[in-house]
Each structure stands twice: as C-alpha cells, then as structure tokens.
Amino acid sequence: MDFTMDNFINETKQRDNYIKELKNCVHKDGDGFPNIYVDRVWGIIDGLDSKMKDRLLFWFITEHLTIIND
C-alpha cells in the first residue's frame, strides 16, 4: 500500500478501533491487579495483517507492562 495521507488516517482509525477492543479485554479486580482475557486478545490480533499486528502488540505490551508496574 502506498503512503498517502488518506491511507495513514484510515490505518490510524483502524488501529484506534482495535485498541478500544483490546481495552475491553482488560479489567482490574478489587485489589487493583489487572486481569487480561488473553484468548480474546489473541482472537483479535490473529486476524490482522502483520503490520497492524506489530503495532497493536507493541501498544498492548507497553500499555499493560505500565499498568502492571504501577
């Protein structure tokens, strides 16, 4: 896919939609510890192309390592 501003905007919107879905796969229990529904996360990520998969995995790992370390 050639780089154009429209492609970039569409890809960013698509990534943001997937991030919203991934956020629904995580919750904190009563003690404040994060719980992740790994099967749902992998179900979402498995259907993606490699570029989007890399971007979402990077976001997911950095976001949730940060939560765990809080």
Contacts in CASP RR format, 6 or more apart in sequence:
PFRMAT RR
TARGET T0000
AUTHOR 0000-0000-0000
METHOD contacts of the structure
MODEL  1
MDFTMDNFINETKQRDNYIKELKNCVHKDGDGFPNIYVDRVWGIIDGLDS
KMKDRLLFWFITEHLTIIND
1 7 0 8 1.000
11 52 0 8 1.000
14 52 0 8 1.000
15 52 0 8 1.000
15 55 0 8 1.000
15 56 0 8 1.000
15 59 0 8 1.000
18 44 0 8 1.000
18 48 0 8 1.000
18 52 0 8 1.000
18 56 0 8 1.000
19 56 0 8 1.000
19 59 0 8 1.000
21 44 0 8 1.000
22 41 0 8 1.000
22 44 0 8 1.000
22 56 0 8 1.000
22 59 0 8 1.000
22 60 0 8 1.000
24 40 0 8 1.000
25 36 0 8 1.000
25 37 0 8 1.000
25 40 0 8 1.000
25 41 0 8 1.000
25 44 0 8 1.000
26 34 0 8 1.000
26 35 0 8 1.000
26 36 0 8 1.000
26 37 0 8 1.000
26 64 0 8 1.000
26 67 0 8 1.000
27 34 0 8 1.000
27 35 0 8 1.000
28 34 0 8 1.000
28 35 0 8 1.000
28 67 0 8 1.000
29 35 0 8 1.000
34 64 0 8 1.000
34 67 0 8 1.000
34 68 0 8 1.000
36 64 0 8 1.000
41 60 0 8 1.000
44 56 0 8 1.000
45 53 0 8 1.000
45 56 0 8 1.000
45 57 0 8 1.000
45 60 0 8 1.000
47 53 0 8 1.000
48 56 0 8 1.000
END
